Amino acid sequence: MNTLHLSRQIKSAAFAFSSLLMIGHAFWLYAMGDYRAMLAPTFTSLLLLSALLMHLAQNTIMPLPRMTLVASLYLTTFVAFYHNPMLSMLWLGLPATAALILLPLWGALLLNALLLATLAFVVGNFLVSAELVLSFLALNLLLALPRWEHTRRQALLRATDPHDGDCNAYHIDTLRERLHSEYQRAALLNQRLAVLVMHLPQLDMAEEQFGYRAKQALLGALCSEVNTHSRDHDILGRAGDATFWLVLPDTSESGALLVRERLQRVLSRRVLVETGQLETRMAVCLPYARESFERYLKRLEGRAQALASA
């Protein structure tokens, strides 16, 4: 079982456990006869069940179930403090921790700041002491530090690793540097240079309908076939989410067209489980005589946009 599938199972179990816990709390309040306090857990149970169903759905916007879960925790906390203002302030850590785990960092910090301000309005300023504010700030900082460190390491890895994070192709920054070097070398040695622009029209559809694994399968299939059927000194890089550039040093226009036909034939024979036959759109783009590198980059980007809208 791969890590992505295991992570999805863990998230599904978390949503299901949260729903069962809230439903159990609502039934307990019903058994105790506290019907007024039962309304909020009942409504929250419906929200959590909808979050579970949205998480299990393949075509749901990914952050929506997590936002629903965080909103349910906030609602439960507010209602609990409204009915019992003397409730232990330790319960504030539950929605704050969930927000910092499930939501983007700066959005979670802003939401937690609004939580404290709203709680002061609900239970009264006299219960929100300076000690509570300092403790709440310390909790947020401790939970935010791992996220900051992870972001810093990701930025460092991206700066040092020339490859794209999703497939076996060069990152856009490295791709432009390598293309610039080949452009200067071709101009200096009076050699030919060609770039094959490739677009995957199935990529967005695959992620929306079949999830992240289908997107990874498409990217992996394209990079595997192109790298296998290209020369060792050819350079494959990811120029956009669904756009790739194959830099072909010392290649004429006719040679680039032969490469395009060969790759289209090879890629059309690749069949994936979710999306079927692999579809690609390709176009050859050569630099003009005495054309600047910046102008050539703009033409490459324009060719990619034309393929995407075709």
N, C-alpha and C positions, 0 to 999 in steps of 0.2 A: 504494500500500500504506500503510495507516494505521500510526500509531506503535504502537498496542497489538498489532497483528498482527506487526509487526516485532520488538517486544520478546519476544513469545512464540516466534518463530522463533529468536532469539538464545539464549533460555533452553533451548530444545530442543537447539540445537547444542552448548551448554555441557554439558548432561547426556550427550549422545551422545559428545562428545569425552572426557569424564571416564571414561565406561564403556570406550571403546576404549583409552584410556591405561592403565587398570588391568588390562584383559585382556592387553594387550601386556606389561605388567610381570610378570603371572603366567606367561605363556608364556616370557618371558626367564629367569625363575627355574627354570622346568621344564627349559629347554635347558641351563642351567648345572648342573643336578643338585641344586639346593638345595631339596629337597622340603619340608623343615620350614618354611622361610620362605615357601614358595609357598601355604600354607594360607590365611593372612590375605588376600593379594591376590585369591585365588580367591573367598573369601567376600565380600570387598568388591566384587568385580566383579558378583556376583549382586545385592548391595544397590543398586549404581548402575544396573544394568539395571532393577530394580524401580522405582527413582526415575524413570527415564526413562519407563517405561510409565505410572506414576501421573501424571506431568506431562502426558502426551499424553491421558490419560483426562479426559473433560469433567466427570465427577461426583466427582472426587477432592477431598478437603480440600486447599485451596491450599497451606498451609505444609508439608504432609507430605513432598513430594519434596525440598524444600530441607533439611528436618531430616534426611532420610535421607542426603543428600549430605554435610552437615556431620558426621554420625555416622561416615560412611565415612572421611572425612579424619582424624578423631580416632583411629579405630581403626588406620588405616595408620601414623599417626605414633607411637602407643604401641608398636605391634609393631616398628617400625623401631628405636626407641630401646631396646626390650627386648633385641633381638638384637645391637645395636651401641651400647652406652652412650656411646661416644666420637664418635658421629655429630654433625655440625655442628649447633649450636643454631639456625642460621638456618632449619632446617626447621620450627621452632615457629611461624614467621610464616604458614605455609600454612593450617593449620586456624584460627588466630586471625583471619586476614584473611577467610577464608570465612565464619566465624561472624558477624563484624561487617557483612558485606555481605548475607548471606542471612537473618539472624535479627533479631528486635527488639533494640533497642540494649541495654537493661538485661539482657535474657536472655543476649545475646552476651558482655557484660562479665563477668557471673557465671560463664558457662561457661568463659571464658578464664582466670579466676582459679582455677577448679577444675582446668583443664588444667595450670597451673603447679604446683599443689600435688600433683596426681597424678603428674606427671612427676618431681618430687623424690622421691616414694616409689618410683617404678619404677627410676630410674637412680642414686638415691642423693643425699643432700643435698650431698655434697662437690662434685658437678658443677654444682649450681645455685648460682652465685655471686651476689653482690650486683650485679655488673655486668650479669649476665643478667637479673635481676629488673628493674633499672632500664630496660634496653633493651626488655624485654617490656612494661613499663608505658608507656613512651614510644610504642611501636608502637600500643598500644590507644588511647591518648589521641589520637594523630594520626589514626587511622582513625575515632574516635568524633566528632571535631570537625565534619566535614562533616554527619554525621547530626544533631548538635545544632543546627547552623546551619540545616539544612533544616527541622527541627521548629520552630525559632524563626520562620523566615520563613512557614511554613504557619500558625502561630498568628497572626502579624501580618496575613497576607492574610485569614484568616478574620474577624479583628476589623474589618478595613476594608472587605471586600467583602460587601455584603448578600446576595448570591446564593448558592444552594447549589452545592457543588462538582461535582455530578453532573448537574444539569439546570437549565433556565431557570425557576427558581422561587426565591422568597426563602428564606433560611436561617431555621431555627426561631427564633433570637433576634430577627432583624429582623421576622419574621412576627408574633411576639407584640407587639413594639413598635408595629407598624403597626395591628394589631388593637386594641391598647389605645387608640391615638389615635382610631381610628374609633369605638370604644365610647364614649369621652368626648365626642366630637363629636356622636354621635347622642343622648346623654343631655342635652347642653347645648342642642342645637337642636331637641330633641323630634322627631328623625327615626327612621326605621326602620333596622334592621341585621339582616343574615342571613349565616350562614356555611354553605357547602356542604362537608360532609366527604366526602372521596373516598378510597377504598382500592383498591389494585391487588393482587388475590389471586394474580396470575400471577408477581409479581416474584421471590419466593424460589425458586419452581420454575424460572424462567427462568435464574437465575444458577447453580443447582445442576446443571441438565441441559445448558445451552447456553453457560455462561460469562458473563463480565463484559460482553461486547458485547451479548448479548441483553438483559441488564438495562438497559444504557444506551439501547438501542433502545426499550424499553418506557417508560422515563422520558421520553425525548425525544418520543415520540409523544404521550403524555399532555399534557405541557406545551405542545407545539406546538398541539394541537387546542384545548385550554382557552384559551390566550392568544389564539388566532385568533378564537374564537367568544365572547369576553367583552368587556366594555366596557373603555375605557382606564383607568378609575379602579378597576376591580376588582383585587383583590390575590390572587395565587396564591402560596402558600408550602408548603414541605415540612415537615410537622409530625412525621413519623417516617420510617422506612425505606421503607414502602409506603403512607404516609398523607399526604394533601394537604388543605389548607384553602383554599377559595376565598371570600375575604371580599367580600361584596356590600353596599356602602354604599347607603343609601336604597333598600332593597329589602324588600318585604313578604313574608309567607310564601307567598302565591300566586305572586308574581314569582319567588321562589327555586325553587318547584316547577317553574315553566316553564323556568327555567334548567337545572334538573336533567334534565328530559325532553329538552331540546335537546342537552345535552352527552352524555347516554346514547345518543341517536340518532346523533350524530356519531361518538362513540368506537366504537360497535359496528360502524360501517362501516370502521374502520381495521383492516387485516389486516397482520400482520407475518410474516416468513418463518419464524422459529423457533417462535413461540408461536401463530400463527394470529390469530383475531379478538381484539381488545383487550377484555378484560373489566374492568369497574369496578363498585364498589358505592358508592352515594351516599346521603347522608341530609342533611336540612336541620335546622339547629339555630339557633334564635332566642333572644336573651336575654329573660329574664323582667323584668317591671316591678320596679324597685328591687333588682335582683340585682347583687351585687358582681362585679367583673371576675374575681377569683380563682375564685369559684363557677362563673362561666360557662366559664372555662378547664377546670375539672374536668369539667363536663358535655360539653364538646367532646372531651376525651380519652376519657371514657367512651363517647361515641358512636363514636369511632374504634375502640376495643377491641371494641365490639359488632359493628361491620362486619367486623373482622378475624376474629372467631370465628364469624361467621354461616355 
